């Protein structure tokens, strides 16, 4: 089993970890890599920041009062 991964693999795992739960092996490899690589640790932080910002923006958009129709609603006359 390969213990250390390259930055390219770390970036891939960071990205995939945003969409799915990484396996124990993947999490371990990524954690070891992040412990020694400042660049990938920064990348991980930037990805986390962007994901949180997008989620907060989406939540604000969904919870704010709308002045017009939402894209997922039909118009009053039945047209789209």
C-alpha positions in Angstrom: 0.0 0.0 0.0 1.3 3.4 -1.0 1.5 5.6 2.1 2.4 8.9 0.5 0.5 10.5 -2.4 1.5 13.2 -4.9 -0.1 16.6 -4.8 -2.1 15.8 -7.9 -3.7 12.9 -6.1 -4.2 15.0 -3.0 -6.1 17.6 -5.1 -8.3 14.9 -6.6 -9.1 13.5 -3.1 -9.9 17.0 -1.8 -12.2 17.6 -4.7 -13.8 14.2 -4.4 -14.2 14.6 -0.7 -16.5 17.5 -1.3 -19.0 15.2 -3.1 -18.6 11.9 -1.3 -17.3 10.4 1.9 -13.7 9.2 1.3 -12.7 5.7 2.3 -10.6 5.2 5.4 -7.5 4.6 3.2 -8.1 7.7 1.1 -8.7 9.9 4.3 -5.5 8.5 5.8 -3.4 9.2 2.8 -4.8 12.7 2.4 -4.3 13.5 6.1 -0.6 12.3 5.9 -0.1 14.4 2.7 -1.7 17.5 4.3 0.5 17.1 7.3 3.6 17.7 5.2 2.4 19.8 2.3 1.7 23.5 2.9 0.4 24.0 -0.7 -2.2 21.3 -0.6 -3.2 22.4 2.9 -3.8 25.9 1.4 -5.7 24.3 -1.5 -7.9 22.4 0.9 -8.7 25.5 2.9 -9.5 27.5 -0.3 -11.9 24.7 -1.5 -13.6 24.6 1.9 -14.0 28.3 1.9 -15.5 28.4 -1.6 -17.9 25.6 -0.7 -19.1 27.3 2.4 -19.5 30.6 0.5 -21.5 29.0 -2.2 -23.8 27.2 0.3 -24.3 30.4 2.3 -25.1 32.3 -0.9 -27.6 29.7 -2.0 -29.3 29.6 1.5 -29.6 33.4 1.5 -31.1 33.3 -2.0 -33.6 30.7 -1.0 -34.6 32.4 2.2 -34.8 36.0 1.0 -38.1 37.5 -0.1 -38.5 37.3 -3.8 -39.8 40.2 -5.8 -40.6 38.1 -8.9 -41.2 34.5 -9.8 -38.6 31.9 -9.0 -37.3 30.0 -12.0 -38.9 26.8 -10.7 -42.4 28.3 -10.5 -44.9 28.7 -13.3 -46.1 32.1 -14.3 -49.7 33.0 -13.3 -50.9 32.6 -16.8 -49.5 29.1 -17.1 -46.6 30.0 -19.4 -43.0 29.5 -18.6 
